[in-house]
Amino acid sequence: MKEKFTVHDQLLTDCFRLGQLQACHVLLHRNAAVPWFILVPETGFQDLLDLPAEERDRVVAEAAALSAFVKSSLGYPKVNFAAIGNLVPQLHLHVVGRKPGDACWPAPVWGNLTESVDYTSTQVTDIRRALETILALRS
Amino acid sequence: MKEKFTVHDQLLTDCFRLGQLQACHVLLHRNAAVPWFILVPETGFQDLLDLPAEERDRVVAEAAALSAFVKSSLGYPKVNFAAIGNLVPQLHLHVVGRKPGDACWPAPVWGNLTESVDYTSTQVTDIRRALETILALRS
């Protein structure tokens, strides 16, 4: 019997869980200073580039769909994309909307986003609903 | 006539150019503190996740091949992978070998790698030759 997959506690502490796509759970970082999404594929691999090619392509395709949402629906011209995982070993991909003049431009967000802004619950619900409509996100 | 593609000056300043794969130019960051490779696909797109799916998959496959080299040939257990580009607009992908205790572990290298170590020309040649053999890198 396949063991039930659970998202790492640290990610659940840092983020709102929005739902899931075909391959990945979709989280939203609680810091609203920039739109910072995190995708967690259901895999035991810890590095994106270690995934078998087909699975890797599927996961990156979901990141691309999320990136398109960040650009077209949230109005950010640039997306930073990274798989780091030096602190949280569970594979997770960062998809971060960026624009000149944002809270830590041009530095990458990791370790540099000192400004902290809260989402309202309405904002989180709006983002979740938009992803349900546009990307067929399910709960 | 297709204009000749040139790698961005800043990347050529920061890196050794090792050669090219089918889709990407392969650079090696001059700071030898960690094995830090940079892939530059020949495209006008600035964000990895904006590439058409087929091209995106081809580029990520080359990053995966390079990552396998970093792990199996250079002996690094972890690879950080990112497409940021907030400073240098030309699309480039970071493939960085990491291990606990390295020069800036567990911080990401961007903005945190204060230690600087030089490669010898022999070391660069050895890496280039290994990539020519293992990944069919050409000049």
Chai-1 contact restraints between the chains, C-beta under 6 A:
chainA,res_idxA,chainB,res_idxB,connection_type,confidence,min_distance_angstrom,max_distance_angstrom,comment,restraint_id
A,D47,B,V79,contact,1.0,0.0,6.0,A-B,restraint_1
A,L48,B,F81,contact,1.0,0.0,6.0,A-B,restraint_2
A,L49,B,A63,contact,1.0,0.0,6.0,A-B,restraint_3
A,L49,B,A64,contact,1.0,0.0,6.0,A-B,restraint_4
A,L49,B,S67,contact,1.0,0.0,6.0,A-B,restraint_5
A,L49,B,V79,contact,1.0,0.0,6.0,A-B,restraint_6
A,L49,B,F81,contact,1.0,0.0,6.0,A-B,restraint_7
A,D57,B,D57,contact,1.0,0.0,6.0,A-B,restraint_8
A,V60,B,V60,contact,1.0,0.0,6.0,A-B,restraint_9
A,A63,B,L49,contact,1.0,0.0,6.0,A-B,restraint_10
A,A64,B,L49,contact,1.0,0.0,6.0,A-B,restraint_11
A,S67,B,L49,contact,1.0,0.0,6.0,A-B,restraint_12
A,V79,B,D47,contact,1.0,0.0,6.0,A-B,restraint_13
A,V79,B,L49,contact,1.0,0.0,6.0,A-B,restraint_14
A,N80,B,I84,contact,1.0,0.0,6.0,A-B,restraint_15
A,F81,B,L48,contact,1.0,0.0,6.0,A-B,restraint_16
A,F81,B,L49,contact,1.0,0.0,6.0,A-B,restraint_17
A,F81,B,A83,contact,1.0,0.0,6.0,A-B,restraint_18
A,A82,B,A82,contact,1.0,0.0,6.0,A-B,restraint_19
A,A83,B,F81,contact,1.0,0.0,6.0,A-B,restraint_20
A,I84,B,N80,contact,1.0,0.0,6.0,A-B,restraint_21
A,I84,B,P108,contact,1.0,0.0,6.0,A-B,restraint_22
A,N86,B,P106,contact,1.0,0.0,6.0,A-B,restraint_23
A,L87,B,P106,contact,1.0,0.0,6.0,A-B,restraint_24
A,P106,B,N86,contact,1.0,0.0,6.0,A-B,restraint_25
A,P106,B,L87,contact,1.0,0.0,6.0,A-B,restraint_26
A,A107,B,G111,contact,1.0,0.0,6.0,A-B,restraint_27
A,P108,B,I84,contact,1.0,0.0,6.0,A-B,restraint_28
A,P108,B,W110,contact,1.0,0.0,6.0,A-B,restraint_29
A,W110,B,P108,contact,1.0,0.0,6.0,A-B,restraint_30
A,G111,B,A107,contact,1.0,0.0,6.0,A-B,restraint_31
